[in-house]
Amino acid sequence: MPGDLLSREEGTIVKDWGGRLPIALVYPNSYYLGMSNLGIHAIYKLLNSRKNVVCERVFWEKENREKYSPPLALESKRPLPDFTVIAFSISYELDYFAIVPILRAAGIPAYARDRDERYPLIIAGGPCIMANPAPISPFFDALCLGEAEPMVPHLLTAISQGMTARRDDLLKALTALPGVYVPTHHSGETVARQRAENLDDFPVTSAILTPETELGEMYLIEVARGCKWSCRFCLVSTAFKPMRYRSLDNLLMLAGEGLRYRKRLGLMGADVSDYPHLEKLLIRLEEMGAQFSISSLRVNRVSDRVLEALVRGGAETITLAPEAGSERLRQSIKKGVCEDDVLRSMERVAALGVPQVKLYFMIGLPQETDEDIDEIIRLTLKCKAIIEKKKSRTRITLNIAPFVPKAGTFFQKKPMAPLDVLKQRLAILEKRLSAKGISLKAESPDWSQVQAVLSRADAKAADVLASVDRVSLSAWRQAVVKSRFDADFYAHKEWCQNQRLPWGFIS
Ligand code: SF4
């Protein structure tokens, strides 16, 4: 209920529409998930910081999905066609399934070719789009290949000037902007991905505080963008190159702001452990009376003082991501972590009595064998033995994700493992580890296969997405057959060196 949600929010921006460019910021999933996504907060704040813009949020809730009811903007309760621009922010490939239903429920044709200036301009951005926009490109007038901060000013100027013109003229104007990909007007030229040079120029924090979301008790602050490591499967390290940090002064200023709303700060980034002033930052935050959590940590990279500060700061869970059980496989994925690092980290975490350690592993990595699964079990049990020896209260849980080849990564041409192999290896892990009292959470191999298809697919996948009538595996598979789409090629085939890449035009 929009009214209920708004009444529990702090920081909502409600603007008068008069004379302003109205933009609907669409998160194609629920409010609960969307409001834990720092990207949504950042874009909401960035767009509303412009005097001539009014930006309102739109979510796609279970009720909308089940009844195909048109989503309304949270702030004004207006339907999507009332807006001049509809901007999708998409983080995960599986959210592609919501694009067509949202547009159709709003009475807007799903394909860009069927729309003209009578309809809102429909654009999108997000990490998976920066990597490979092809599978959803037929639905959008323009796609933003890069970070929003440097792109938004140019986009807004072009849109403000061109909204009254013919749609074709506006789209032609958009093709001239750095990082903007206009599928209907693209003639194969390179599009350069855009990035913010200096994070301090763009504060990225919680814009709206609400208890109705997973990280609702925290004020989120972006510490770093990108990752200096180059794990060969990882999208973050390639899409957000180069690694950038905020200055210590900037972070302390943002923390001071955040502490007005929440006692607990969430320090966000793919690689916060390598932040050069981490120790100083945490000490200063403690002095300011803050509690804090870090979104991801390479425990082997942080000092005992940092770990102790984190535990004092209320960290309940520490995540370790060996990704593979054997040294050989970890080296082949360039994880940069050896077994000793994992065991030493476990000793430190157990000694501090951190309530939970999550171990992240992938299965189906290139070159993986059955022995590598045995190695995951062996390493996990070694970790458990350390906890038992220290008589620590620490509890281990395993998170298992199938390897999915991602566009733009070193492994982009590698195949995803066959489903039966993944399921068999998962069953072995579940059986042998649950017998030792270790709980395991795994991503579905079937849905990971869909994700793999959408990660590497070209524009033909759009027809499949457009003919999925409800989000289920059977509906997807029926649509694949109906559209004569070769899903196997995109998920499970090793691509040769000269394979033409659907995202090959992005530099
Ligand atoms: S350390 Fe994590 S974020 Fe960095 S490249 Fe490796 S998997 Fe990606």
Boltz pocket constraint, residues with backbone or C-beta under 6 A from the ligand:
constraints:
  - pocket:
      binder: B
      contacts: [[A, 226], [A, 227], [A, 228], [A, 229], [A, 230], [A, 231], [A, 234], [A, 235], [A, 236], [A, 237], [A, 270], [A, 271], [A, 335]]
      max_distance: 6.0
